[in-house]
Amino acid sequence: MLFQIKSYIKFLWDSKNEHAVHSPFVFNLLTKCFYDKKPKPEYQILKKYRKLLLENKNFIEVTDFGAGSRVFKSNRRQICKIAKTAGISPKRAELLFRVSNYFKPATILEIGTSLGLATSTLALGNPEAKVITLEGCPETANQCQLQLQKFNFNNVNSIVTEFESFLISENLNSKIYNLIYFDGNHSKKATLAYFELLLQTIDNDSVWIFDDIHWSFEMEETWKIIKNHSKVTVTIDTFQWGFVFFRREQKKEHFIIRT
Ligand SMILES: C[S@@+](CC[C@H](N)C(=O)[O-])C[C@H]1O[C@@H](n2cnc3c(N)ncnc32)[C@H](O)[C@@H]1O
């Protein structure tokens, strides 16, 4: 926690807004998407999706991955509590909606579904997109699938799998994922392994979003390695998320931006 506070103070000190940005690509992204404060009818659907989960008092047996949870002691967990702690915040969900709506990615991969709070956001942002979302816990994935059906999200393919098995078994070099949201295993080793494997799927316009880049010292190290990778050109650090772009026409440039 102390680490995150220090990191946040540094972020506040270093971060800028659109006035310090000369790249037209980044300037447009900030002014037309990040800072778009206009209400959208879709936000009401996202609110209802969350509300239904927060009212769900049922318990499920959760399969825990990695280092376990900082919040839960047992694997028998209440759905409303999972929704409160594991999912994207309402403000971030609106931003993710706008990002999906702005870039209109044809194919989206989400690594870490939980109850689908972010999945629904991505899917709603571009109803034409094919959204693939990965979750290793069968009961969590089942709850998510029921919830997505209630809201008629027919453009989502929810896959119950360990991330590693999916990424190794898929023929990735024949795939293009136009947007990838990394929100599963927040360890350096796993994040860099997924990063390397998924580089096969990029094209010039791919958009990657890494969650929790300042969550720990390890994740900050990971973020530095990603920024320095030769295929990466532009990055945007918004504290919670790190955006990565591979646009060859851009010079390598790293932005730290308040959202
Ligand atoms: C932070 S939650 C995802 C939250 C979701 N993206 C949202 O914003 O609503 C991460 C999810 O990834 C799953 N997970 C973590 N490590 C995994 C692994 N190695 N393989 C499969 N699933 C994993 C967990 O079960 C958990 O539900």
The ligand as an SDF file (V2000), in Angstrom:
LIG
                    3D

 27 29  0  0  0  0  0  0  0  0999 V2000
   -9.0170   -9.0790  -11.7670 C   0  0  0  0  0  0  0  0  0  0  0  0
  -10.0450  -10.3820  -12.2610 S   0  0  0  0  0  0  0  0  0  0  0  0
  -10.6680   -9.8170  -13.8050 C   0  0  0  0  0  0  0  0  0  0  0  0
  -11.5940   -8.6550  -13.6770 C   0  0  0  0  0  0  0  0  0  0  0  0
  -12.3230   -8.2920  -14.9580 C   0  0  0  0  0  0  0  0  0  0  0  0
  -11.4290   -8.0460  -16.0650 N   0  0  0  0  0  0  0  0  0  0  0  0
  -13.1860   -7.0660  -14.7160 C   0  0  0  0  0  0  0  0  0  0  0  0
  -12.6770   -5.9410  -14.8210 O   0  0  0  0  0  0  0  0  0  0  0  0
  -14.3410   -7.2210  -14.3580 O   0  0  0  0  0  0  0  0  0  0  0  0
   -8.9070  -11.6120  -12.7630 C   0  0  0  0  0  0  0  0  0  0  0  0
   -9.5600  -12.9510  -13.1200 C   0  0  0  0  0  0  0  0  0  0  0  0
   -8.5550  -13.7550  -13.7420 O   0  0  0  0  0  0  0  0  0  0  0  0
   -8.6600  -15.0950  -13.3030 C   0  0  0  0  0  0  0  0  0  0  0  0
   -7.2990  -15.6730  -13.3710 N   0  0  0  0  0  0  0  0  0  0  0  0
   -6.1860  -15.2600  -12.7090 C   0  0  0  0  0  0  0  0  0  0  0  0
   -5.1010  -15.9710  -13.0810 N   0  0  0  0  0  0  0  0  0  0  0  0
   -5.5490  -16.8590  -14.0210 C   0  0  0  0  0  0  0  0  0  0  0  0
   -4.9010  -17.8510  -14.8200 C   0  0  0  0  0  0  0  0  0  0  0  0
   -3.5810  -18.0550  -14.7370 N   0  0  0  0  0  0  0  0  0  0  0  0
   -5.6430  -18.5440  -15.6980 N   0  0  0  0  0  0  0  0  0  0  0  0
   -6.9790  -18.3230  -15.8060 C   0  0  0  0  0  0  0  0  0  0  0  0
   -7.6660  -17.4010  -15.0720 N   0  0  0  0  0  0  0  0  0  0  0  0
   -6.9520  -16.6760  -14.1870 C   0  0  0  0  0  0  0  0  0  0  0  0
   -9.1980  -15.0160  -11.8850 C   0  0  0  0  0  0  0  0  0  0  0  0
   -9.9340  -16.1880  -11.5900 O   0  0  0  0  0  0  0  0  0  0  0  0
  -10.0590  -13.7450  -11.9200 C   0  0  0  0  0  0  0  0  0  0  0  0
  -11.4090  -14.0390  -12.0730 O   0  0  0  0  0  0  0  0  0  0  0  0
  1  2  1  0
  2  3  1  0
  2 10  1  0
  3  4  1  0
  4  5  1  0
  5  6  1  0
  5  7  1  0
  7  8  2  0
  7  9  1  0
 10 11  1  0
 11 12  1  0
 11 26  1  0
 12 13  1  0
 13 14  1  0
 13 24  1  0
 14 15  1  0
 14 23  1  0
 15 16  2  0
 16 17  1  0
 17 18  1  0
 17 23  2  0
 18 19  1  0
 18 20  2  0
 20 21  1  0
 21 22  2  0
 22 23  1  0
 24 25  1  0
 24 26  1  0
 26 27  1  0
M  CHG  2   2   1   9  -1
M  END
$$$$
